[in-house]
Amino acid sequence: MNKALGLYALLLLSPITFAQTIQTKFEGVIDASYDSGSDSVSWLDKGWGTTRFGINDNNLSISRAAFTGRIDFTNSLSFFGVAQYVPEPKATIGFTEAYLQYQPIAKGYQVSAKVGAFYPKMSLENPQSGWMSPYNYTNSAINSWIGEEVRAFGLEANIKRPGRKFRSNHSFEGFAAVFKGNDPAGTLLSWRGFAMHDRQTTFNEQIDFAIPHSFEWTQLDKQAEYVEPFEEVDGRFGYYVGAHWDYQKKSQLRVYYYDNNGDPGALNTRTGQYAWDTRFLSAAWLYKFNKQTRIVVQILDGKTAMGTNRGVDNDFYSHFVLLSHKLDQHRLTIRYDYFKVSDHDDWQFDPNQSRGEALTASWRYKLSTKWQVGAEYSVLSSDAQNRPGMGFNEHNSQQQLQLSASWHF
């Protein structure tokens, strides 16, 4: 009886003990910016501008608010969530990541797993909380697209060999994941091309784009005039694998192969979303010349296709080179981007060829632990073969000046 009472008391007290072990951490950032915009209408307003803000947008706005939360249930089990607010094309708030992570304490090799919705950790440009960048305010063309159309809704496993635990200068890490819900990835690349911005798509969000003339043809008349990039269409699992190498935090390399394993003939007739067969290889490298100066390089090379008999069949490629220097509380960054989409299908009525390049220069100044100000100027030039069919010029040049103030809490 005493043993039974003792066990009962332990069960009653265990929720209290568990609750006492829970630790939480919440942080966020609110960005206010002045943006000169451009003479083009942003793709978010169904135009052909390839920057986030266009002629129809307010010059001064709360351009973004991001909120990050972490709940540690035990030393090994945690929940991570990231929510974001953006004002355009209409005020939207939603999650960009939400997952449970299991990471037991280990003396040697470290293993972990997470389940939910998350980014593959392929970017060295966006290492900050909320998948944000400490360098430019506008992401590279590569990571602008990743933020738009790529997210894994599934399970990821990870194993790490920390160099310091093995008395080595080299650390290695391997990743493998299976996921669903990323079937329409490739839609924006094919019918809009690459764009450059800092906007991240939230769960269940619809992203507009200018409607190509080819949507009037029977082969494409079931495609919606928007994309829901995280919808599950064909019921198939996708996967990715990745590897990291780190030499004394001075040189870092990340290589990933991503395949959504989409069935290009599958269509959700209710939402007008096709499954795209999208796969790509990403390689990112960071090198620190010293404590103040570093270079970041990334290359993306892939293929995407949709429709019966792969009616839309494109290759896509992009690379960027970023150089950043920190002087006291100042950070200066300059980045060059190149990007293209190559059309390899026989649908002459639906041209998808596009290419472009951009130069972006940024300055950030840290006023305090909570406040940061900065400025950025970018020049972007692009060509897309489907623009004339919609009444736009095939060539588009844009210049953008942005002044920004950020409050961290």
C-alpha positions as CSV (number, residue, x, y, z in Angstrom):
1,M,0.0,0.0,0.0
2,N,2.8,2.4,0.9
3,K,4.6,1.6,-2.3
4,A,1.3,2.2,-4.2
5,L,0.7,5.6,-2.5
6,G,4.3,6.6,-3.2
7,L,3.9,5.7,-6.9
8,Y,0.6,7.7,-7.0
9,A,2.2,10.7,-5.4
10,L,5.1,10.5,-7.9
11,L,2.6,10.5,-10.8
12,L,0.8,13.5,-9.3
13,L,4.0,15.4,-8.9
14,S,5.6,14.5,-12.2
15,P,3.6,17.1,-14.3
16,I,4.8,19.8,-11.8
17,T,8.3,18.6,-12.1
18,F,8.1,18.5,-15.9
19,A,6.6,22.0,-16.0
20,Q,9.4,23.3,-13.8
21,T,11.9,22.0,-16.3
22,I,10.4,23.8,-19.3
23,Q,12.4,26.8,-20.5
24,T,11.3,29.3,-23.1
25,K,13.0,31.9,-25.2
26,F,11.2,34.4,-27.4
27,E,12.8,37.1,-29.6
28,G,11.9,39.2,-32.6
29,V,12.7,42.0,-34.9
30,I,10.6,44.8,-36.5
31,D,11.9,46.4,-39.7
32,A,10.8,49.9,-40.8
33,S,12.0,50.9,-44.2
34,Y,11.9,53.6,-46.9
35,D,12.0,52.1,-50.3
36,S,12.4,54.1,-53.5
37,G,10.5,51.4,-55.4
38,S,10.9,51.2,-59.1
39,D,9.0,52.1,-62.3
40,S,7.8,48.5,-62.6
41,V,4.8,46.8,-60.9
42,S,6.0,44.1,-58.4
43,W,5.3,40.5,-59.3
44,L,3.3,40.4,-56.1
45,D,0.8,42.8,-57.8
46,K,0.9,40.6,-61.0
47,G,3.5,42.9,-62.6
48,W,6.9,42.2,-64.0
49,G,9.0,43.9,-61.4
50,T,11.6,41.5,-60.0
51,T,12.2,43.4,-56.7
52,R,9.9,43.2,-53.7
53,F,8.5,46.8,-53.9
54,G,7.2,48.4,-57.0
55,I,5.4,51.5,-58.2
56,N,2.2,50.6,-56.4
57,D,3.7,50.1,-53.0
58,N,4.1,52.6,-50.1
59,N,7.6,54.0,-49.9
60,L,7.6,54.1,-46.1
61,S,6.3,51.0,-44.2
62,I,6.8,48.4,-41.5
63,S,8.4,46.1,-44.1
64,R,8.6,43.0,-41.8
65,A,8.2,41.7,-38.3
66,A,9.6,38.3,-37.4
67,F,9.0,36.5,-34.1
68,T,11.0,33.4,-33.1
69,G,10.1,31.1,-30.2
70,R,11.9,28.2,-28.6
71,I,10.4,25.9,-25.9
72,D,12.8,23.4,-24.2
73,F,10.7,20.7,-22.7
74,T,13.8,18.7,-21.6
75,N,17.5,18.9,-22.2
76,S,16.9,16.9,-25.4
77,L,13.4,17.9,-26.7
78,S,12.6,21.4,-28.0
79,F,10.0,23.2,-30.1
80,F,11.0,25.9,-32.6
81,G,8.7,28.3,-34.3
82,V,9.1,31.4,-36.5
83,A,6.2,33.7,-37.5
84,Q,6.4,36.6,-39.8
85,Y,4.3,39.7,-40.7
86,V,4.6,41.4,-44.1
87,P,2.4,44.2,-45.4
88,E,2.2,43.4,-49.1
89,P,0.4,42.6,-51.3
90,K,-2.0,42.5,-48.3
91,A,-1.2,42.3,-44.6
92,T,-0.2,38.7,-43.8
93,I,1.0,37.0,-40.7
94,G,1.9,33.3,-40.5
95,F,4.5,30.7,-39.7
96,T,7.6,30.2,-41.9
97,E,9.0,27.4,-39.7
98,A,7.6,25.2,-36.9
99,Y,9.1,21.9,-35.8
100,L,10.1,19.6,-32.9
101,Q,13.7,18.8,-32.4
102,Y,15.2,15.9,-30.5
103,Q,19.0,16.3,-29.7
104,P,20.3,14.2,-26.9
105,I,23.5,15.2,-25.1
106,A,26.5,13.2,-26.4
107,K,30.2,13.0,-25.6
108,G,31.3,12.1,-29.1
109,Y,29.2,11.9,-32.2
110,Q,26.0,14.0,-32.0
111,V,22.8,12.8,-33.5
112,S,19.5,14.8,-33.8
113,A,16.2,14.6,-35.5
114,K,13.4,17.1,-36.2
115,V,9.8,16.8,-37.5
116,G,7.6,19.6,-38.8
117,A,8.2,22.3,-41.3
118,F,11.7,23.8,-41.8
119,Y,14.3,25.1,-44.2
120,P,17.2,22.8,-45.3
121,K,20.3,24.4,-43.8
122,M,21.9,24.9,-47.2
123,S,22.3,28.7,-46.9
124,L,25.4,30.4,-45.5
125,E,23.9,33.8,-46.4
126,N,20.9,33.4,-43.9
127,P,22.4,32.2,-40.6
128,Q,20.4,34.4,-38.3
129,S,17.2,33.6,-36.4
130,G,14.2,33.6,-38.6
131,W,16.4,32.7,-41.6
132,M,17.5,36.3,-42.0
133,S,20.8,37.7,-43.3
134,P,23.4,39.8,-41.4
135,Y,24.7,41.1,-44.8
136,N,22.4,42.6,-47.4
137,Y,18.8,43.5,-46.8
138,T,17.9,42.0,-50.1
139,N,18.7,38.3,-50.4
140,S,20.5,36.7,-53.3
141,A,18.4,35.4,-56.2
142,I,19.1,31.9,-54.9
143,N,17.9,32.4,-51.4
144,S,15.1,34.7,-52.5
145,W,13.7,31.7,-54.4
146,I,14.4,29.3,-51.5
147,G,12.4,31.6,-49.2
148,E,9.5,31.7,-51.8
149,E,9.1,28.1,-52.9
150,V,11.2,25.7,-50.8
151,R,10.3,24.3,-47.4
152,A,10.4,20.7,-46.1
153,F,7.3,19.4,-44.3
154,G,8.6,16.1,-42.9
155,L,11.4,14.5,-40.9
156,E,15.1,15.2,-40.9
157,A,17.9,13.2,-39.3
158,N,21.4,14.6,-38.6
159,I,24.7,13.2,-37.4
160,K,27.7,15.5,-36.5
161,R,31.3,14.8,-35.8
162,P,32.5,17.9,-33.8
163,G,36.2,18.5,-34.4
164,R,36.9,19.8,-30.8
165,K,35.6,16.6,-29.3
166,F,38.0,14.6,-31.5
167,R,41.0,16.9,-31.2
168,S,40.6,17.8,-34.9
169,N,40.5,21.1,-36.8
170,H,37.8,19.6,-39.0
171,S,34.1,19.2,-38.2
172,F,31.7,17.2,-40.4
173,E,27.9,16.9,-40.5
174,G,25.5,14.9,-42.5
175,F,21.7,15.4,-43.1
176,A,19.0,13.3,-44.7
177,A,15.3,14.2,-44.9
178,V,12.0,13.0,-46.3
179,F,9.1,15.4,-46.8
180,K,5.8,16.1,-48.4
181,G,4.0,19.4,-49.3
182,N,6.5,21.1,-51.7
183,D,5.0,19.9,-55.0
184,P,4.5,23.2,-56.9
185,A,8.1,24.4,-56.3
186,G,9.3,25.6,-59.7
187,T,6.2,27.5,-60.7
188,L,7.7,31.0,-60.1
189,L,11.0,30.1,-61.7
190,S,9.3,29.0,-64.9
191,W,6.7,31.7,-65.4
192,R,8.3,34.7,-63.6
193,G,12.0,33.8,-63.4
194,F,14.3,34.6,-60.5
195,A,13.5,37.7,-58.3
196,M,15.4,39.4,-55.5
197,H,13.9,40.3,-52.1
198,D,13.7,39.3,-48.4
199,R,10.1,38.1,-48.3
200,Q,9.5,34.5,-47.0
201,T,6.3,32.6,-47.9
202,T,4.2,31.6,-44.9
203,F,2.3,28.3,-44.6
204,N,-0.8,28.1,-46.8
205,E,0.0,31.4,-48.5
206,Q,-0.9,32.1,-52.2
207,I,1.7,34.0,-54.2
208,D,0.6,35.9,-57.2
209,F,2.6,36.5,-60.4
210,A,1.9,38.1,-63.8
211,I,-0.2,35.7,-65.9
212,P,1.5,34.5,-69.0
213,H,-0.4,34.6,-72.4
214,S,0.2,30.8,-72.5
215,F,-2.4,30.3,-69.8
216,E,-5.1,30.9,-72.5
217,W,-4.1,27.6,-74.2
218,T,-5.9,24.4,-73.4
219,Q,-2.7,22.7,-72.1
220,L,-2.4,25.3,-69.2
221,D,-6.0,26.5,-68.7
222,K,-6.3,24.5,-65.5
223,Q,-3.3,26.2,-63.8
224,A,-4.4,28.8,-61.2
225,E,-3.2,32.4,-61.5
226,Y,-1.1,32.0,-58.4
227,V,1.1,29.4,-56.7
228,E,0.6,27.6,-53.3
229,P,4.2,26.4,-53.1
230,F,3.7,24.1,-50.0
231,E,0.7,22.2,-51.2
232,E,0.7,18.4,-51.4
233,V,-0.6,17.3,-54.9
234,D,0.7,13.8,-55.9
235,G,1.0,12.0,-52.5
236,R,4.6,11.2,-53.1
237,F,7.5,11.8,-50.7
238,G,10.4,14.0,-51.6
239,Y,13.9,13.9,-50.1
240,Y,17.1,15.8,-49.6
241,V,20.6,15.0,-48.4
242,G,23.3,17.4,-47.3
243,A,26.9,17.5,-46.0
244,H,28.7,20.2,-44.0
245,W,32.4,20.7,-43.5
246,D,33.9,23.3,-41.1
247,Y,37.5,24.1,-40.7
248,Q,38.0,26.0,-37.4
249,K,35.0,28.2,-38.2
250,K,37.3,29.8,-40.8
251,S,36.2,27.9,-43.9
252,Q,32.7,26.3,-44.2
253,L,31.3,24.3,-47.0
254,R,27.7,23.1,-47.4
255,V,26.5,20.8,-50.3
256,Y,22.9,19.7,-50.7
257,Y,20.9,17.7,-53.2
258,Y,17.1,18.3,-53.1
259,D,14.4,16.4,-55.0
260,N,10.7,16.9,-54.4
261,N,10.0,13.7,-56.5
262,G,7.0,15.4,-58.0
263,D,4.8,13.7,-60.6
264,P,4.5,16.3,-63.3
265,G,1.2,15.0,-64.6
266,A,-0.5,15.3,-61.2
267,L,-3.0,18.2,-60.8
268,N,-5.2,19.3,-58.0
269,T,-8.2,20.5,-60.0
270,R,-9.7,22.3,-56.9
271,T,-6.7,24.6,-56.3
272,G,-5.3,24.6,-59.8
273,Q,-1.8,23.5,-58.6
274,Y,0.4,21.0,-60.5
275,A,3.1,18.9,-59.0
276,W,6.4,19.9,-60.5
277,D,9.3,17.5,-60.8
278,T,11.9,19.8,-59.2
279,R,15.5,18.8,-58.2
280,F,18.6,20.8,-57.7
281,L,22.2,20.8,-56.3
282,S,23.3,23.6,-54.0
283,A,26.9,24.3,-52.9
284,A,27.7,27.2,-50.5
285,W,31.1,28.2,-49.2
286,L,32.2,30.8,-46.6
287,Y,35.8,31.9,-46.0
288,K,37.0,34.3,-43.3
289,F,40.1,36.2,-44.3
290,N,40.3,37.5,-40.8
291,K,37.8,38.5,-38.0
292,Q,36.5,41.5,-40.1
293,T,36.4,40.3,-43.7
294,R,34.7,37.3,-45.3
295,I,33.5,36.0,-48.6
296,V,30.3,33.9,-49.2
297,V,29.7,32.1,-52.5
298,Q,26.8,29.9,-53.5
299,I,25.8,28.0,-56.7
300,L,22.4,26.5,-57.5
301,D,21.9,24.2,-60.5
302,G,18.7,22.3,-61.1
303,K,15.8,21.2,-63.3
304,T,12.0,21.5,-63.1
305,A,9.1,20.2,-65.2
306,M,5.3,19.9,-65.1
307,G,2.4,18.8,-67.3
308,T,1.6,15.6,-69.2
309,N,4.7,14.5,-71.1
310,R,6.7,17.3,-69.3
311,G,5.1,20.0,-71.4
312,V,7.1,22.6,-69.4
313,D,10.7,21.5,-69.0
314,N,13.3,23.9,-67.8
315,D,16.8,24.1,-66.3
316,F,17.7,26.8,-63.8
317,Y,21.0,28.1,-62.6
318,S,22.3,30.9,-60.3
319,H,25.4,31.9,-58.4
320,F,26.4,34.8,-56.3
321,V,29.6,36.2,-54.7
322,L,29.4,38.2,-51.6
323,L,32.2,40.2,-49.9
324,S,31.6,41.6,-46.4
325,H,33.7,43.7,-44.1
326,K,33.0,44.7,-40.5
327,L,34.6,47.8,-38.9
328,D,33.6,48.4,-35.3
329,Q,29.8,48.7,-35.4
330,H,29.7,49.1,-39.2
331,R,29.2,46.3,-41.7
332,L,29.8,46.9,-45.5
333,T,28.7,44.3,-48.0
334,I,28.7,44.0,-51.8
335,R,27.2,41.1,-53.8
336,Y,27.0,40.1,-57.4
337,D,24.2,37.8,-58.7
338,Y,23.8,36.0,-61.9
339,F,20.7,33.8,-62.7
340,K,19.0,32.2,-65.7
341,V,16.2,29.8,-66.7
342,S,16.7,27.7,-69.9
343,D,13.6,26.4,-71.8
344,H,14.0,22.8,-73.2
345,D,10.4,21.8,-74.0
346,D,8.5,21.8,-77.3
347,W,5.6,24.1,-76.2
348,Q,6.5,27.1,-78.4
349,F,3.4,29.0,-77.1
350,D,4.9,29.0,-73.5
351,P,8.4,30.5,-73.6
352,N,10.2,30.3,-70.2
353,Q,13.7,31.5,-71.1
354,S,15.0,34.2,-68.7
355,R,18.2,35.6,-67.4
356,G,19.6,38.4,-65.4
357,E,22.2,39.8,-63.1
358,A,22.4,42.3,-60.2
359,L,24.8,44.2,-58.0
360,T,23.8,45.0,-54.4
361,A,25.7,47.2,-51.9
362,S,24.7,47.5,-48.3
363,W,25.7,49.4,-45.1
364,R,24.6,48.4,-41.6
365,Y,25.3,50.2,-38.4
366,K,24.6,48.8,-34.9
367,L,23.5,51.6,-32.7
368,S,22.9,49.3,-29.7
369,T,22.0,45.7,-28.8
370,K,18.4,46.6,-29.8
371,W,18.7,49.1,-32.6
372,Q,20.3,48.9,-36.1
373,V,20.1,51.3,-39.1
374,G,21.3,50.8,-42.6
375,A,21.0,51.6,-46.3
376,E,21.2,49.5,-49.5
377,Y,21.4,50.3,-53.2
378,S,20.8,47.7,-55.9
379,V,20.8,47.5,-59.7
380,L,19.0,44.6,-61.4
381,S,18.8,43.8,-65.1
382,S,16.7,40.9,-66.5
383,D,15.2,39.6,-69.7
384,A,12.3,37.1,-70.0
385,Q,10.9,35.8,-73.3
386,N,7.3,35.6,-72.1
387,R,7.0,39.3,-71.2
388,P,6.1,40.6,-74.7
389,G,3.1,38.3,-74.8
390,M,1.7,40.2,-71.8
391,G,2.4,43.6,-73.1
392,F,5.7,44.2,-71.2
393,N,9.2,44.8,-72.6
394,E,11.3,41.7,-72.7
395,H,14.1,43.6,-71.0
396,N,13.6,45.2,-67.6
397,S,16.1,47.3,-65.6
398,Q,15.5,48.3,-62.0
399,Q,17.3,50.4,-59.4
400,Q,16.3,50.4,-55.8
401,L,17.4,52.5,-52.7
402,Q,16.4,51.3,-49.3
403,L,16.8,52.9,-45.9
404,S,16.1,50.7,-42.9
405,A,15.8,50.8,-39.2
406,S,15.4,47.6,-37.1
407,W,14.4,47.1,-33.5
408,H,15.4,43.8,-31.9
409,F,13.6,42.5,-28.8
